[in-house]
Amino acid sequence: MHRIYLDYNATTPIDPLVLELMTKLMQDTFGNPSSLHREGAQASLRLNEARESMARCLGCDPRELVFTSGGTEAINLALKGVLKTTPGHLITTAVEHQAVLQSAKWLETRGVAVTHLGVSALGELDLGALEQAFRPETRLISVMMANNEIGNLYPIEAIGKIARAHGVLFHVDGVQALGKIPICLKDLPVDLMSFSGHKIYGPKGIGLLYVRRGVKLERLVDGGSQEMEQRGGTENLAGIAGMAKALELCMAHLPEEIARLTQLRDTLEQGLRAIPETYVHGLPQQRIANTLNVSFTGITKETILLALDREGIAVSSGSACASGAIEPSHVLLAMGLPRGEAMGAVRFSLGRWTTGEEIGVAIERVTKVVNQLRM
């Protein structure tokens, strides 16, 4: 049975060109970028090349990019780096990734006040509620650019302008947006933005935090003076170069890929809507092209995920970081979905190697499974 992978938001297969580059680099350029000998200088050169490549793709200064061990560390560095030593007030949303929510929870134990903005039934943010949430001690706003479960895109530019008007720093979780929509940091009113390598066909274990020039963060990882003194530790050169190559490949064909994935997602959505008592969640238009979140009434997520896996379909119920939880998605609950409907939600996320033929087969197998489970 041909297996169909539709869980690209959880992680992506590494691109063969990225793997080839990383393998060669690990064999030929093994020096420490901080060392003064020739091997170190070669590694430092490759590190700088990767940083400059990513800066070109993201529209920022290379010195504004800090490499981390992943998107989670980048988010932790952004939030805790601003607030852990000078507590104030953080504004975020109820539909953020757990890396933001758990960082906010930790900050609360250190005296930081946290406001979680609610969302509408479609997952939209109310910018009026954001305006009302400001306090004199507000120091940071953190909002994701693209929701990892329902795919909604949030009005980052409008939120950034509000933050600037109040003199407050603005962090954006860009993990699910990177490689799926154009991002030009110099044109965005954003101070901090976090990214991850394994969401864009790059390696796991590498992430990135954009830190606008002039923004000061408290370090989380003490050690040497690497990464503009923002994060100690010898850089993961192969991972950094791999992430840079992966982003280059994404950006090279971005418009065509957005159009292709939109068509495939819409075909999948149309096919699944034909199943009775099926509900699609999120905004119809303002969402990333590859994501579809669907509830099948009367079926729990564990039951349908296991049944689909036996049929060769790899999907998830939402964030991979919470996929083992028996509770319904916090995102769907925040949107006001009844608990029973939220418990039956499945996230389909498409990617580079998804084909039209696979989508047709997926519709047939999902329909079969849902009908069997409801018998």
HELIX and SHEET records of a PDB file:
HELIX    1   1 PRO A   16  ASP A   28  1                                  13    
HELIX    2   2 ARG A   38  LEU A   58  1                                  21    
HELIX    3   3 PRO A   62  GLU A   64  5                                   3    
HELIX    4   4 GLY A   71  LEU A   83  1                                  13    
HELIX    5   5 GLN A   98  GLU A  108  1                                  11    
HELIX    6   6 LEU A  127  ALA A  133  1                                   7    
HELIX    7   7 ILE A  156  ALA A  165  1                                  10    
HELIX    8   8 LEU A  185  ASP A  187  5                                   3    
HELIX    9   9 GLU A  227  GLU A  229  5                                   3    
HELIX   10  10 LEU A  237  ALA A  252  1                                  16    
HELIX   11  11 LEU A  254  ARG A  273  1                                  20    
HELIX   12  12 LYS A  301  ARG A  310  1                                  10    
HELIX   13  13 ALA A  320  ALA A  322  5                                   3    
HELIX   14  14 HIS A  330  ALA A  334  1                                   5    
HELIX   15  15 ARG A  339  MET A  343  1                                   5    
HELIX   16  16 GLY A  356  LEU A  373  1                                  18    
SHEET    1   A 2 ILE A   4  TYR A   5  0                                        
SHEET    2   A 2 ILE A 313  ALA A 314  1                                        
SHEET    1   B 7 LEU A  65  THR A  68  0                                        
SHEET    2   B 7 GLY A 207  VAL A 211 -1                                        
SHEET    3   B 7 LEU A 192  SER A 196 -1                                        
SHEET    4   B 7 LEU A 169  ASP A 173  1                                        
SHEET    5   B 7 THR A 138  MET A 144  1                                        
SHEET    6   B 7 HIS A  89  THR A  93  1                                        
SHEET    7   B 7 ALA A 113  LEU A 117  1                                        
SHEET    1   C 3 THR A 278  HIS A 281  0                                        
SHEET    2   C 3 THR A 291  PHE A 296 -1                                        
SHEET    3   C 3 ALA A 345  SER A 349 -1                                        
END                                                                             
